[in-house]
Amino acid sequence: MSILIQFKPDFLQAVPTSDGPYRHSFNFRSIWKKAILIALLVSLCPLIFITIIDYKFTQNSIQSENLLRTQQVGSNARRSISFFLSERLSALSFIVRDNSIEELKDPEKLKGILQNLMASFNGFVDLGLIDQNGVQLNYVGPYQLEGKDYSNQAWFQQVKDKNFSISEVFVGFRNVPHLILAAKYVMPDGSFFILRTAIDSARFDDFLGNLHLNGRGDAFLINKSGIIQTPTLYHGNLFEQFPFAVPTYSINTEIREEIDKAGNEVIICSAFIPESPYILIIVKQKDELMKPWRATRIKLIGFLVISISLILLVIFGIVTNMVNNMYLLDQRRLSSVHKMEYSNKLASIGRLSAGVAHEINNPLAIINEKAGLIKDILSYSETPGQNPRVIELIDSVLSSVERCGTITKRLLGFARHMDSTFETINLPNVIHDVLGFLHKEAEYRDIVITTDFADDIPEFKSDRGKLQQIFLNIINNAFSAMKTAGRLNIVIRHHSDDNTIVATITDNGCGISEGDMGKIFEPFFSTKTRQGGTGLGLSITYGLAMELGGKVNVTSKLGEGTSFFITLPINPPQQKTEK
């Protein structure tokens, strides 16, 4: 806790001392809080605003980039699949036009054509020649399909109408997934024949599997009814229904966002393959795609946190230092005002004392003169022995007049030394004068005052008025700290080694706590604010001692007492400069 107190600014440690005229002009705690709040608003609001904009912009940019990249992959894949199918369909159409039906009926000829196709293009499985009734006339390939009737197949009906056909993936007579490419040739007599080939759907699987898809991407084909045509990684098996809505037809590659059954956001890219029953589908997990954004987001938030922390430290430090300097300046102002007022009060008291002393001295002089005259008359009368009691009373009056004269001389001396002037000082005499003002209070409170003045105390040049204020303030503080029947000891010693005089004032009062020891000379610090203390007595005392070239030290134990050590130079700085 003591370490924290060392770093705590002065204005936060200050406690309001009174409601008198020496209060601070401003509420520094309120100024500090408002300044920090305004500085934080001015500095943090733009930073947070810009960070939020950058956050949203970066997030939207990454999302847009993911959508655009997925769309580009879908468009490229659609063109590749379309080229794959059209290239093989074109080769098949060329063979139909380049060979007569008699040549195609020749098994060896058809076998040679298949070998050439397989050497030039991958994906061809077999070749079959089919008449206009759907019966297969010639077949070369790994399956026993001679004489098979295809008249009820959907692809056969399609090739009759469009001269070519690209079928959906189905099992058929082979009992393995495949698709059919077929081309029709119309002869001069109006009859026609069809050349048909099977394409291994595994070629699609290899092609789609080689697409570079992030975000747990899954690429596959469905037909226009939503039936899955190629294997998928996460969205169903072959010939099952696609778990999302089938996209509506579009010549462009479309992209949309949906929620899957698990509640995860997914990005679905769809592209219709031209002249085919297929729709290319690419599905990506949005959460996986945004993983790079999470890393960027963490960096962005970290940057924001570090920036805010630095701004907080800088603002807190600068504002605290600024307000603390304002507080210290205002404290100096109050101290100067109080010192001026204090000096004015002392000057007023001095003038009042001088006036009172002069006013009293006049009647005292008359009383002294008349009493002396009466005594002389009685002394020289013919019967002086008849009035011994009268002579005794007259002596008492003269003694009282002499005492009053001594008091008025002290008042005149106190008033005369209010102005700052250096003169030859006898320190024990100064202390005796101060004690003369306080001895009645000491008697009333039963406080025992003892003095121990060394015989070798030299006279020195100093300011009598300031010395009186120093010792008056310290002795008054000692009286305030002591209860009835206290003890006050004043010791004066001359230290020839550093040519100084040290006056030690020790009381057996309440003492000063360790926490308050470092603050007793600070302006406006007081432990007696509720008893009317202003907290400026010791501050002024310390300043007066410094002005005389001396210093004030203190030791204390709580509950045991306090000792003040006033060190005064024999040759103060003012005297050295005059020489």
Protein Blocks (a to p, Z undefined) as FASTA:
>chain_A
ZZmmmmpcfklmpccfbfcfkbcfbdfklmmmmmmmmmmmmmmmmmmmmmmmmmmmmmmm
mmmmmmmmmmmmmmmmmmmmmmmmmmmmmmmmmmmmmpcfklmmpmklmmmmmmmmmmmp
ghiabdcdddfkopafbdcdjbdfehiafklpmklmmmmmnopacddddfbjnopacddd
ddddddfkopacdddddddfklmmmmmmmpccehhiacddddfkopafbdcfknocehia
cfbdcddddfbdcddddddfkopacdddddddehiabdcdddddfklmmmmmmmmmmmmm
mmmmmmmmmmmmmmmmmmmmmmmmmmmmmmmmmmmmmmmmmmmmmmmmmmmmmmmmmmmm
mmmmmmmmmmmmmmmmmmmmmblmlmmmlmmmmmmmmmmmmmmmmmmmmmmmmmmmmpcc
dddddfklmmmmmmmmmmmmmmmnopacdddddfklccddddfklmmmmmmmmmmmmmmm
pcehiacdddddddfklopacdddddfbebpafklmmmmmpghiafklmnopaolmmmmm
mmmmmmnopacdddddehkaccddddddfbdfklmmmZZ
